Amino acid sequence: MDWKDVGATIGKVAPMLGTLLAPVTGGASVAIGALVSSALGVENTPEAVEAELKANPEALLKLKELEFKENDALRKQVMDLAKLENEKYLKAHESYQVKSEMADKVALQIITKNLPLIGLLVIVNVFIVHFLRDNATLIAIVSNVIGFATGQLFNERQAIVNFFFGSSLGSKQKSEQLKNGAKN
């Protein structure tokens, strides 16, 4: 178990704490985890916090109160985290500007080749299931490998789509949010 696993539960009641328990970098989550575990009076581990949340219905209320009391400090940390994430997108965009020709070629290959390859893998999986129907163990192994490969190909394709259509828009929106947050 990791802090980000606990963060999903905590984030439903205390969104800033939940966000900081699943950051881009691990350092903030460890510090926030210590703050959360201290507020709950449990050992500083995700497992102990999770156990307390399950055993004590009022634990989430304590965390909501903690978030309210530490609102300014937590808001600053969330803003710093947003800046880090925005910088990551900006660096990727800058790198793309320098090496755009090669990146475009790789992206084109991924976009044009991955879907047919995924289709081929699905067809191969169907044939394997059909021809090896008496060997469940082998079917499971081959299907898992094909499923993993298919998932990776989808993820690769999605990363390209997100880079070209998502990250630029997202970076712009986050920059605007950071500017607006700094003014408030």
Stockholm file with secondary structure:
# STOCKHOLM 1.0

chainA/1-184         MDWKDVGATIGKVAPMLGTLLAPVTGGASVAIGALVSSALGVENTPEAVEAELKANPEALLKLKELEFKENDALRKQVMDLAKLENEKYLKAHESYQVKSEMADKVALQIITKNLPLIGLLVIVNVFIVHFLRDNATLIAIVSNVIGFATGQLFNERQAIVNFFFGSSLGSKQKSEQLKNGAKN
#=GR chainA/1-184 SS CCHHHHHHHHHTTCHHHHHHTSCSSHHHHHHHHHHHHHHHTSCSSHHHHHHHHHHCTTHHHHHHHHHHHTHHHHHHHHHHHHHHHHHHHHHHHHHHHHSHHHHHHHHHHHHHHHHHHHHHHHHHHHHHHHHTTTCHHHHHHHHHHHHHHHHHHHHHHHHHHIIIIIIHHHHHHHHHHHHHHHHC
#=GC SS_cons         CCHHHHHHHHHTTCHHHHHHTSCSSHHHHHHHHHHHHHHHTSCSSHHHHHHHHHHCTTHHHHHHHHHHHTHHHHHHHHHHHHHHHHHHHHHHHHHHHHSHHHHHHHHHHHHHHHHHHHHHHHHHHHHHHHHTTTCHHHHHHHHHHHHHHHHHHHHHHHHHHIIIIIIHHHHHHHHHHHHHHHHC
//
